[in-house]
Amino acid sequence: MEKLLTEAFAPVRLEVFNDSGKHHGHAGDDGSGESHFTVVIESAAFTGVSRLQRQRQVIAALGDIVGQRVHAVAIKASVPEESRCE
């Protein structure tokens, strides 16, 4: 995931958290330990793009990972200026 997102967005911040352990036994848990993730990404590529479109861009960059190998991805996508305001 990190490689795909880095190539697509040249982020200034990228963190990928494996949340699968929190979902053990829930829907989508295939026992692999790689079913649920959170992505925190900060990139100038998201400037002027709505929150929904940012999420769509991240999902598109991940290709077949989401929905086939990974059940769920929570996405927190921002531009550098937004994270400094929080």
N, C-alpha and C positions, 0 to 999 in steps of 0.2 A: 504494500500500500504506500509506504513512504516513498519508494522509488517512483512510482507512477505519479503521485501527487507533486513531488519535487520537479519532475520533468514537465508536468502540465502547468504549474503555477509559480515556480521559483519562489516559494514562500520564505518570508523572513522568520516565521515561526511555524513549526509543524510538530505536533505531538499526536501519536496514535496510542490509545489506551485499549488494552484487551480487557473487556468487561465480562467475558464469557463466564467466569467463575460466579458472578452475581446472578447468572441466569441458568445455572445448573438445574436440569429437570424441567425447565420451562419450554414453551414452544420454540422451536428452532434450534434447541440445544442438541447437536448431533453427537456429543461426547468427544469431539475433537479438541475442545478447548479453544477453538477459534471460530465462534459463532456470532459474537456481539462485540462491537468496537465503538469507541468514541474518537472522533477526529477533531482536533483543534488546529485550524490552519489560518494563517494571517498572510495575506498577499496583496500587493498592489493590483494584481489582476482582477480583483473583485471591486475595484473602484467604479462607482456608478451602477452597480449591479444589485438588484433586489435580493433579499435574503433567500427567497424561494429559488431564484435563478442560480445563486451561488451553490445551493445544495444540489441542484440539478447538474451543475458543472462538475462538482466533486464526484457525484455518482457516475457521471459519464466518463470521467477520467479513470475511475476504478474499473470500468469495463465489466466483464463477466464475474468479477469477484462478488459483487453484491447480488444476492438472489440465487446464486449457485453455491459458492463456497462459504459465503458469509450470510447469516440470516438478517442481521440488523446493524446499521451504522448511524450513530448520532453525530451530527455535523455542526460544529461551531465555526463558521467561516466569517472572517472580518478583514478589513483593510487596516494597515498600521495605525492610521489616525483614530480609528474607532476604539482600539484596545487601550489607547492612552487616555481616553475619555471615561473609561469605566472605573 
